[in-house]
Structure formats: C-alpha cells, structure tokens
C-alpha cells in the first residue's frame, strides 16, 4: 500500500472513491483542489485507489476538506493514517491549527477527529443536504504547537 501526493492525473481515481459517498463531490469540485495551497493525498494498493484526503493551507492554518475511504476499506486504519499524515504535515509547516467541518450524523468521522485531539468549536445550522432537508455541520479544530 502506498500513500502519495496526488496530481490532476489521479482525478479519475479520486472520483472513483468519491462516487461511493451519498453526496459526492463533482469531478469539477475535485479538479479545483489542485494548486492554490491544496494538498491531495492518495492511498493505493497495486494501482487500485482506496482512500484520499484533501486539505488546503492558508497562512498558518490548514483546513481539511475531505477524507474519503472506499466502503470495503473502512475500519482498516486508512482514515487514521491520512489524519496522522495531515497533522504531521501541518506541524512541519508551522501551522497553528487545523480546521474541518463534519456532518453532525457522521459518528465514525467524529470519533476519528476526537481521537486526534480535535475539539468542536462551532456548528453551522443546515449546512449539508440530507435525505430529509438539511443537517448541521460541526466545526472542529485541532490547535497545534509550533515545532
């Protein structure tokens, strides 16, 4: 299994993983995440895409936009490794904090973030579409100590 920095040439691999989500990002949204301080990481096993993360660094903060793991690969620690990679990179860059938004109903992701030290710092009412209208996003933050 390899974890590498994705390029725009990996867009089809990202889209394949993202398509497994209930509300997937469009190819255009995924394509917009190359350049401009974005960092896209991709897990593959024998050229088969398994998981990815997308974040963006602005000044001294990183924002995590997406972690996506194929359903058959969940529970195998890929999300954990992507988070550890993101945190290590943010610390190495001297960031003060990492922010993210997560569906209030996404208990697996919330547990992952809490295990890594993230704290809920806000809530965006009706932020995400859902089957019965809209659902809240939890805003979470991990404060970092400069290296």
C-alpha positions in Angstrom: 0.0 0.0 0.0 1.3 3.4 -0.9 0.4 6.9 0.3 1.4 9.6 -2.2 0.7 13.2 -3.2 -2.0 13.0 -5.9 -1.9 15.1 -9.1 -4.6 16.1 -11.5 -3.7 12.9 -13.4 -5.2 11.0 -10.4 -8.6 12.7 -10.8 -10.3 9.6 -12.1 -9.0 7.6 -9.0 -10.3 10.3 -6.6 -13.7 10.4 -8.4 -14.0 6.6 -8.2 -13.6 6.8 -4.4 -15.8 9.9 -4.0 -18.6 8.3 -6.1 -19.2 5.9 -3.2 -20.5 8.8 -1.0 -24.1 9.6 -0.6 -23.5 13.2 -1.6 -20.3 13.0 -3.7 -18.3 16.0 -4.9 -18.4 16.5 -8.6 -15.4 16.0 -10.9 -15.2 19.8 -11.2 -15.1 20.2 -7.4 -12.3 17.6 -7.2 -10.4 19.1 -10.0 -10.5 22.5 -8.3 -8.4 21.1 -5.5 -5.1 21.1 -7.3 -2.9 24.1 -6.8 -3.6 27.2 -4.6 -2.2 25.7 -1.4 -4.1 22.4 -1.7 -2.6 19.1 -0.8 -4.2 15.9 -2.0 -3.0 12.6 -0.7 -4.0 9.2 -2.2 -3.7 5.7 -0.8 -3.4 3.0 -3.5 -2.7 -0.7 -3.4 -1.4 -2.2 -6.6 -2.6 0.9 -8.5 -6.1 0.5 -7.0 -7.3 3.6 -5.2 -8.5 3.1 -1.7 -8.7 6.5 0.1 -7.8 10.1 -0.2 -7.6 13.4 1.7 -7.9 17.0 0.6 -6.7 19.9 2.6 -5.6 23.5 2.0 -3.1 25.6 3.8 -3.7 29.3 4.0 -1.2 31.4 6.0 -0.7 29.5 9.3 -3.8 27.3 9.2 -4.8 24.1 7.4 -8.4 23.2 6.5 -9.3 19.6 5.9 -12.0 19.5 3.2 -12.4 15.8 2.6 -11.3 12.4 3.8 -12.9 9.6 1.8 -12.3 5.8 2.1 -13.9 3.1 -0.1 -16.6 1.4 1.9 -14.9 -2.0 1.7 -11.7 -0.5 3.2 -13.2 1.3 6.1 -12.1 0.2 9.6 -8.6 -0.7 8.4 -6.9 2.4 9.6 -6.7 4.3 6.4 -8.5 7.4 7.7 -6.3 7.2 10.8 -3.2 7.2 8.6 -4.5 10.1 6.5 -5.2 12.2 9.6 -1.7 11.4 11.1 -0.2 12.4 7.7 -2.2 15.7 7.6 -1.3 16.6 11.2 2.4 15.8 10.7 2.5 18.0 7.6 0.7 20.9 9.3 3.1 20.8 12.2 6.1 20.6 9.9 4.7 23.7 8.1 4.4 25.6 11.4 0.6 25.8 11.3 -1.2 27.0 14.4 -4.4 25.0 13.8 -6.3 22.6 11.6 -10.0 23.2 11.0 -12.7 21.0 9.5 -16.4 20.6 9.1 -18.2 17.3 9.5 -21.8 16.2 9.2 -23.3 16.0 12.7 -24.5 12.5 11.9 -21.1 11.2 10.8 -20.2 9.5 14.1 -17.3 7.5 12.7 -15.6 10.6 11.4 -16.3 12.5 14.6 -14.7 9.7 16.6 -11.6 9.8 14.3 -11.2 13.5 14.8 -11.8 13.3 18.6 -9.1 10.6 18.8 -6.7 13.0 17.1 -7.4 15.8 19.6 -9.9 17.9 17.6 -12.5 19.8 19.6 -15.9 21.1 18.5 -15.7 24.9 18.2 -18.9 25.7 16.4 -21.9 24.5 14.4 -23.2 25.5 11.0 -27.0 25.0 11.1 -28.4 23.3 7.9 -25.1 23.3 6.2 -25.2 19.9 4.4 -28.0 18.5 2.3 -29.6 15.2 3.6 -32.4 12.9 2.8 -34.9 15.0 4.9 -33.7 18.5 4.1 -30.5 19.8 5.7 -28.3 18.8 8.5 -25.8 20.7 10.7 -22.1 20.7 10.3 -19.8 20.5 13.3 -16.9 22.9 13.1 -13.8 21.2 14.7 -10.3 22.5 15.4 -7.0 21.0 16.4 -4.7 23.5 18.0 -1.1 22.8 17.1 2.1 23.7 18.8 4.7 25.2 16.5 7.7 22.8 16.1 
